[in-house]
């Protein structure tokens, strides 16, 4: 019977969209394991097989060692006593659950049960055993008995055993240095033997690619492959051997240059087209992995091959290799130091291939190479160049030509070429901003004639160029409006295209409200749309670009067209938020204080609606936190404006002059306003801390969202600096420079406002305004607040979309029992606290940043000290203790143990909090946080109770609801 499994599970907050848990996921792990074990004991083979194939799903749901160890031990029993079909099913389970194999605690026992079948008289059973052992190479890489079994299997007369031994040899060679060094000669001998079948030789050759553990073994394997090239010139042997050598060189990194020369030699010498394609594919792989190890002679030889090749397909493959090389920093160094005038002419001849053929793939690849050369030319300041030739104009002309040719076609090859060229246009416009208007003018003319799919790609390119400079899109607004009007009259046109063009119109406005006719056109077009989804996407884009009047109308319409209650509150919340920002943008509707009050009222309604829209699968934690901080920031602005108005309406009392003279500070005449300003400065400081906490909790956020949060934090910092300038002009904090996040795109209004306020503070400090508090000081603060509330506020992408999803799950042992009674421990003993966890990812894994380490912090706090205690003279510093440890996850699993002391008798609270360190060393407070209660007792006070701490079952895990 499988061992009982029990660990409580805690999860951090999930993302906005998460898959609903099925009924099977809600099943307790103990019951699931018992059910599967019951199926394994069934007399029906079908029931047994069904139970076996359900184990991988169980491992994904509960990936903790205690369950996996019990399950694999039970499977090993079935493997030992079952039939071959069951063994084959268990082999599939082992292959599918490879990342969980290192969680098997009793590896020796598991291998012993599997290995016992190797002595069977059935060759099929022996073959399945060898394959199963091969699938476990990652956990038993140096097991000598298994090594011997594999070598013996290679000499077997049974075909199945030999195939299984080849499979296992490949797996062990990748994991074991000893096995790779010992098997190399054996593999070479078998390949050279005449009696070895050809298909077996072809399966043996790829094993050599894994012999990269040390220089000697890699050199030995490379020598074997070179002998094979001379002895077996057949096409299959040639291509497979060259590919094996490529993989070996890429892993060992010691023979890259010589291997590239070998590939170039074979490329020129071998007339077979298939061999040439394989060589170019391998060269492309090496160019992607190790571009810094290529020599200029190899680059020149490849250019000459491309120019001399007769096949368009070979030319295309060769140019793709050059494109990969030219996209690296190594190519910039090559152009800066090693390139000569003749070599530069050869490179330009390859670039000019985009004009000389009508093949879309070759033209796109040559254009890609041309773009990379132009970018490298600027970054490297290439000294060798003909002044009569303009490389930027050539690259721009080649791009526009290929874009125009491909945009008309609906062929998949032309569409792929169009995608490549549009990407190159964005990159070229980023390095050479003067090319942006040229591309925008050419692309907008194609929107009227291209098909829908190509139009979407063209709009994406325009949006990417406009993100760098919105003035580029502003110049083509008349054409965009004309196209949008035509689309609004065609209901069958894709709603996605309407959304894209509407986004371009928002982008051109650059935060300023669009004219009323454009607003009515957009709303009318979305109201006639058959799918509300595209209206929601356009409303989302309107919030991201600060068009809140349009977004208000769209979300008001959508709130009446959704069926779900949660979606209704989500739309209602967005409507209230947009209405709030729209009130703030209407400068002619009243004073700043009145507008901020109206804005906060709508924000409070929106926050209440967001809380009503939250579900267990979509808690909307970031959204509520973000909106709450935005509301608090506006409230701080409003309070500061009121404080400044107090200075104008309430002059200092008559006694203030005497107080100022006695204190020696003229500014102390305004004591009341100073205290109010100090309070406002404290509010901004607290808000800055909260924005910092929001930033640290947003591990999965995109870079623009993080930049937005930093800007809001800098708003608080610069306002704090402005108040400090008024209250204490001699303070060092007045002269600190505000750090601004770098970005490749143009600066939005909020960042401009931050910089403008900083400039005003600097100029104010340079001027001498005297020691007294005057209207100039108050005007400085009012202008700062006015600049921030008039700057268009943009909601970040993470508010709507979570492209990366990373969550941590923790299992803590020991755990409190079902009655949640404290864990009992003697005051002079230590408690071993084991914390296990897994890192769970969404569909897009490590899109922006990846988990480098997990930092676990355990804090023990004395909650209630025993009134009658023998340790009353203990140091009070022992009441709180903090331990921290970082661990690197292995296959998304980590485990840490802490030794905790509770020297003071009483009830202690133990909190375990997890945080993530990314690959750059930055700390992210992602959670989760688990708390348990421990009671420390003394034998002199009480008898030790019989009840002890128990482990709760998986059914009590809140993370599986």
Number of C-alpha atoms within 10 A of each C-alpha: 11 17 15 15 21 24 25 22 22 20 20 17 20 18 22 22 15 13 9 10 11 10 8 11 16 15 15 19 22 18 15 16 23 17 12 23 19 15 19 24 14 14 9 10 16 13 15 21 19 15 20 23 17 13 23 19 15 19 17 12 15 20 19 24 20 17 23 25 22 19 23 23 22 17 26 20 14 20 27 20 14 15 12 18 15 23 25 20 18 23 23 17 21 23 17 15 17 16 15 21 22 18 19 21 16 12 17 11 13 18 18 12 18 24 21 13 19 18 11 11 9 11 17 19 23 23 24 25 28 30 26 26 28 27 24 22 23 18 16 20 21 16 14 12 9 20 23 11 17 26 20 13 24 20 12 15 10 13 15 17 25 21 20 23 28 25 20 26 27 22 21 30 25 20 20 20 18 17 21 25 20 14 20 19 14 12 21 20 13 17 22 14 10 9 8 12 11 12 8 15 17 15 15 19 23 18 25 28 25 24 30 27 18 12 14 12 21 27 18 17 28 24 14 21 22 15 14 19 17 10 12 14 13 10 12 12 18 21 20 19 26 23 21 22 28 24 20 26 24 20 18 20 16 16 20 23 16 12 20 23 17 14 23 19 12 16 20 13 10 12 10 10 13 13 19 22 17 19 25 23 17 23 26 22 17 24 23 16 15 18 20 17 16 20 17 16 13 15 20 17 14 21 23 17 18 22 16 10 14 10 11 14 15 19 23 23 24 29 30 24 24 28 23 22 26 26 20 17 14 18 27 23 17 20 23 18 15 14 20 16 12 11 19 17 15 16 21 17 16 22 25 19 23 26 16 10 12 12 16 20 24 25 26 29 27 30 34 31 29 30 28 24 25 22 22 24 20 14 15 16 14 19 13 17 15 11 7 6 9 11 20 19 12 17 27 22 16 24 29 19 17 23 26 16 15 24 25 17 15 14 11 10 13 22 21 14 25 27 19 19 27 24 16 23 27 23 18 24 21 20 15 14 16 12 19 25 21 15 24 22 16 14 22 20 15 17 21 16 12 18 14 16 14 22 22 20 20 24 21 20 22 27 24 21 27 25 21 19 23 21 18 25 26 19 14 19 17 11 15 21 17 11 17 22 16 12 19 20 11 13 12 10 14 16 22 17 20 24 24 23 26 24 22 26 25 27 26 24 19 22 21 16 20 19 9 11 9 18 18 14 16 24 20 13 22 24 16 14 20 12 12 18 14 19 27 19 18 28 30 24 26 26 25 22 26 27 29 31 23 25 28 25 17 27 26 19 20 21 20 11 13 14 9 11 12 18 18 22 21 22 27 26 27 27 28 25 28 29 25 26 27 22 23 26 23 12 13 10 11 12 9 21 17 14 23 23 17 16 24 25 16 22 25 18 17 27 25 16 23 27 18 18 21 19 11 12 16 16 19 24 16 18 17 19 15 19 19 17 17 18 20 16 21 20 18 22 27 22 19 25 20 15 20 20 14 14 18 12 8 11 13 16 10 9 9 17 16 12 16 17 12 11 11 10 13 18 20 22 23 21 15 15 21 20 13 17 21 15 16 22 23 14 20 25 18 13 22 23 14 16 23 15 13 21 20 17 18 17 26 23 23 19 14 14 19 20 19 20 20 21 19 22 22 22 27 25 22 22 26 22 28 26 24 20 23 25 21 16 17 12 12 11 14 21 16 13 14 14 11 13 13 8 11 9 14 13 13 15 19 23 21 14 21 24 19 15 23 23 13 16 23 17 11 18 16 9 8 8 12 9 14 15 19 15 12 12 18 20 12 19 24 18 13 23 22 15 18 23 21 16 20 24 24 21 20 22 20 20 19 17 14 17 20 21 21 22 20 23 20 26 22 23 19 20 24 21 16 12 6 11 16 19 21 19 20 18 19 13 13 14 17 13 18 15 18 19 23 22 17 14 14 15 10 12 14 15 13 13 18 17 20 18 20 24 20 22 17 21 17 23 18 22 16 14 17 17 9 10 15 13 14 13 8 11 10 10 7 14 17 15 15 13 13 13 14 17 16 16 16 14 14 16 22 19 20 15 14 17 11 18 18 26 19 28 25 20 21 24 17 22 16 22 19 24 23 27 22 16 12 10 11 11 18 22 18 21 22 17 18 19 14 19 21 24 22 24 23 20 9 8 12 8 9 13 7 5 10 14 18 15 18 19 19 22 19 15 18 11 17 18 15
